[in-house]
Amino acid sequence: MLKINYPIKGACQCGQVTYQLLAAPLMVAACHCRECQKLSTSAFSITAVVNATDVVFSGEMSDWSRLADNGNTNGAKFCPCCGNRIYHFNPNFPDKIKLKPSTLEDTRVIQPTMHIWTSEKQAWFKLPLDLPSHEKQPF
């Protein structure tokens, strides 16, 4: 198992929004839904679910939201200057946030523990056999 030292610093592309992740993520999901494909401009997006108290943000962020398939609100915080997504959140569960970990300085934490929305994954992507996968949203 990797030894990662916390806190880990993170920032958007332009550096206007910075943060520190104080503790390890609760889980790291590779999401294959069409919305995450649009967000990442790739086959999937990586999300690290963390306790909201384990992240300290600095800098002004803008927000945007959409209604998810399950009826929940999927909110997003992003840098108003460069547009880089920093995290997603559900206002009904303010104690957890879905950090976009590619914005971390040390990206070794980006090791998926599960794959979700595999019902919408790209046909060419082969799921690893050693990780749980879910056709839709398990949490």
C-alpha positions, -999 to 999 in steps of 0.1 A, spaced: 0 0 0 12 35 -8 23 58 20 8 92 13 16 121 35 -13 145 43 -21 173 39 -18 174 1 -21 207 -16 -44 212 -46 -53 240 -70 -71 249 -102 -52 254 -134 -47 292 -129 -40 290 -91 -69 313 -81 -85 284 -61 -63 264 -37 -70 239 -11 -55 213 13 -68 177 16 -61 168 52 -70 131 52 -73 101 28 -105 98 7 -133 76 19 -134 61 -17 -123 69 -52 -147 62 -80 -143 62 -118 -176 73 -131 -185 63 -167 -218 83 -170 -223 105 -200 -222 136 -179 -188 127 -165 -176 119 -200 -186 154 -210 -170 169 -179 -137 150 -184 -137 150 -222 -126 114 -218 -141 79 -211 -147 86 -174 -142 110 -146 -124 104 -113 -141 114 -80 -126 112 -45 -154 112 -19 -141 130 12 -154 143 45 -161 180 40 -142 188 72 -111 171 56 -107 199 30 -98 235 35 -104 258 5 -91 292 -4 -102 315 -32 -136 323 -47 -155 296 -65 -185 297 -87 -212 270 -87 -235 252 -111 -260 224 -105 -281 199 -124 -307 173 -114 -293 138 -113 -312 107 -126 -321 97 -90 -337 131 -83 -308 145 -62 -291 178 -70 -256 174 -83 -239 207 -75 -204 217 -87 -179 243 -75 -153 256 -100 -128 284 -105 -145 314 -122 -113 323 -139 -101 291 -156 -133 270 -152 -115 241 -136 -139 219 -116 -128 215 -80 -156 194 -64 -192 182 -67 -217 181 -38 -252 171 -29 -268 199 -8 -288 171 11 -255 156 23 -232 186 32 -208 165 53 -194 148 21 -180 163 -11 -168 147 -43 -134 161 -49 -119 161 -84 -85 147 -74 -66 155 -106 -63 190 -91 -40 176 -63 -3 182 -64 3 145 -54 -20 125 -76 -10 91 -62 -43 92 -43 -61 87 -77 -65 50 -74 -101 40 -81 -117 17 -55 -148 12 -78 -163 19 -112 -198 33 -114 -223 40 -142 -207 12 -162 -240 9 -182 -228 40 -200 -191 32 -203 -173 34 -236 -173 0 -253 -136 0 -258 -128 4 -221 -122 -29 -203 -132 -28 -166 -106 -42 -142 -117 -75 -127 -103 -68 -92 -126 -38 -85 -163 -36 -78 -183 -21 -106 -219 -9 -106 -242 -3 -136 -256 29 -120 -250 50 -88 -245 28 -58 -244 56 -32 
